[in-house]
Amino acid sequence: MSQTTPVRVRFAPSPTGKLHVGGARTAIYNWAFARANGGTFILRIDDTDPTRSTEENTQIILRAMRWLGLDWDEGPEAGGDYGPYFQTERLSLYREAAERLVAEGNAYYCFCTPEELEAARQAAKERGDSFQGYQRTCRDIDPAQAQARVDAGEPYTIRIKVPDDRGDVIVHDAVHGDVTFNAKELDDFIIFRSDGTPTYNFATVVDDAAMGITHIIRGDDHLSNTPRQVIVYEALGAPVPTFAHISMILGSDGKKLSKRHGATSVEEYRDAGYLSDAFVNYLSLLGWAPDGESTVISRERLASEFSLDHVSKNPAIMDPKKLDYINGEYLHAMDDAQFVHDVLVPELCKAGLETDGSLSHDKAWYCLLAQALKPRCTLSADVVRQASYLYAADEDLAYDEKSVKKWLAKVGAREALDAAEAALSELSDEGFVPEAIEAALDPLPTQLGLGKGKVFQPIRVAVVGSAASPGIGETLALAGRDHVLARIERAKGLTA
């Protein structure tokens, strides 16, 4: 493929299930390669498996792609000059291409029955033949005779004719380097089944050739398909694109990623509270690195710096802790307004604590909550757990048993709560702000002759229900004066 040819890449998922982590990374690499090279990113739906492909799965994939932010230039919903972009709508193109290969002598009709094929395989096995594939039984049937049998309604398949003099198939892979396959081990494989449907290795090549795909970036589980696909490209007289087969993603135990390792689909990660930018960032680093050091890589940097020569051929390991770390970094980097709009309010609404369109507090309150919670969040959903005390009725606030035992059921806790109640009662509703609250409480440890923890932690448990929360001033200000005083009064009943 000429270096001057405009880059055109495609992501071609089969809608037989959800979009999983491995497929998402493949999509990211194709998108990033197109963007970094000023090329075109195509989304094609390879839906020729009629028993497993569904419209529901197609919509799941499209939703996942939109959530990932991988905008495609051509494909479903976007259109384009090379459509249609669903394989089920391209069947006539495959038939036409196959018939053309037959007419040109690069393919032929095969009338062997499954029973005959099995018998031939067994015979080759018993003879000890090194090659036990298709024995080319129908290869030399006179074309006119073959056509007459087709016209008579005899069942047939169409097989590619692998040239007798074809030397080794050398795949120039951008990740693995040159990979050599012995052409003598390739039988005349089927490109059209007896039921009138194309095989994967044929349909995908017809599409990629017709759509002008210059680079095929996909998982290395497809590497074994590549020599057959090269043979089809050559038979069609189409240029062979540059291949780049990326490594598998493994679980922490070194085995193929599966459900036993936790979430595997994109939507599961979305629903767990991961940010799209953080998720794309993390997946992009599973096998690629711009400099070997960067952990947080913006979408813009990925789209400008991605290159195949920095893609590793070694398997990548899915590390949930690193994903959490990166997601936390993205959350922490948000300004308060963005955090409120993109994370805080949506998560509170999703949990039923708030109603979108009629929020229960003013903008300043949510900004204060964002300031308090943002440094303590790893996932978006963390805000719900940490803010839940603010939405509980004072009489229904649940107390953590360990926190009660450690901080309320101890000598001095009652005195601390009494002193806090008295000090906080002096503040007005309007003056119940973090700075004033802290100023009112700061003298208490000295006045009571107790350590700070023995004063502030009982107050925290009384208001929050546990000993873990943001700063005491922010925590109490968010709860509000009347709620704080009511909860302190209630917690006195739990003191020693």
C-alpha positions, 0 to 999 in steps of 0.5 A: 500500500502506497505511503501516499494513499490516504489512511482508511481503517475500519472497526468491524464488530459482529453483533453477536453480543456486547462490545467487550474490552478487547474489541473496544481497544481494537476500536480505539486503536483504529480510531486513534490511528485514523486521527493521528494520520488524518485518515478515515475511521469506518464502522462496519457491522459484520452481521452475516451470522444469522443465528446470533446477530441481532438488532439489539446487539447492534444498538448495544455496540453503537451505544458503547462506541458513542460512550467511548467517544469514538466518532466514526466518519463512515458507517451506520448513522453517518453514511458514506460513499462506500456503503451500505455498512451492514454486511447483510445488505452487501450480499449481492456484492459478495455473490458478484465478486465470487462469480467474477472469480469463477469466470476468471478462473480464480475460483471454481464450483465444488460439488463434493458432499460433506460425506465425500469430503469426510471420506477423502479426509479419512483416506488421506489420514490413513495414507499418512499424507502430510496434507489432509485438507481438500484434495481439489477433487472438483478443481479441474472439472470443465467450466462448461460442465460445472455450469451445467450442473449448477444450472441443473440445481445441483448443490455446490460451494465455491472454492478459491483456487490457490495457485500451484506455484504460490510460494510462501505467504509472507504477511508484513505485519506492523506489530509482529514483523514478517510472518511466513505461512507455507502456502502448500498448507492452504487448501482451496478453501470455500468462499461461498457456502452451499446455502448461498452465504459468503465465508468470513474470510471472503466477505471481509476481504471483498468489503475491505477491498471495496472500501479502500481499507489501507490498514487492518488493525485487529486482534492477533487471534485473526493472524491465522486467517490472514494468509487465506485473506491475502490469497483472496486479495490477490485473486481479486486483484486488489492491493493487500493492506498493511496488517497490524495484529495486536495482542490479547488482553489477559486477566491478572492470572495470565489467562484469557480475559473472561467473566471470572476476572470481573466486568468484560463489557464496555457497558458494565464499566460505564455503569460501574462509574468509570469515565469514558475518557479515563477508560479510553486512556487506560485501554489505549495503554494496554499494548501501546505507550508513547514514551514508556512513562505517561499514565494519564494521556488525554484523548487529544494526545492519543489522537495525535501521537498514536502510532503502530510502531509503539504497539507491543506484540506481548499480551497485555494484562488487565489491571483493575487497580491501574484503571481505578487510579487513572479514573481517579486522576480524571475525576480529581482533575475536573473543576468543581462545576464540571464535577457537579454537572458530569458526575455529582448530579447525574449519579445522585439522580441515578440513585434516586437521591435527587430529581433532575430538573428540580434539585433540592439545593442551590448551586453553591451547595453542590459546589461545596459538595464537589469540593468535599467529595472529589478528592475522595472519589475513584469512581463516579458512583462513589459520590452516592455512598459518601453523600448518602448521609445528607439525604437521610432523615435525622431519625433514620440515619444509620450508624456504623457499629464499629464507629459507635463502639470506638467513638461514641461509647467511650468516656468523654464522648458525651461531654464532646457532644454537649460542648459541640452542641452549645458551640454550634447553636451560637451560629446562625443558619446563614453563618453555618459555613465551614470556616465558622464551624471550624472556628467554633469547634477548634477551642473545644479539645483544649477546653475539655482537656481531650485530644482532637480525635476524641472531640471531633470524631464523636461529632463526625459519627453523630452527623454522618453515621461513621468516622469517615468523611471530608473535613469537619467544617465541610461535612457539617455545613453540607448537612445544615445547622438544624440537622447537625444539632438534631443528630448530635442530640440523638447521638447522645443516647449512644454515649457511655 
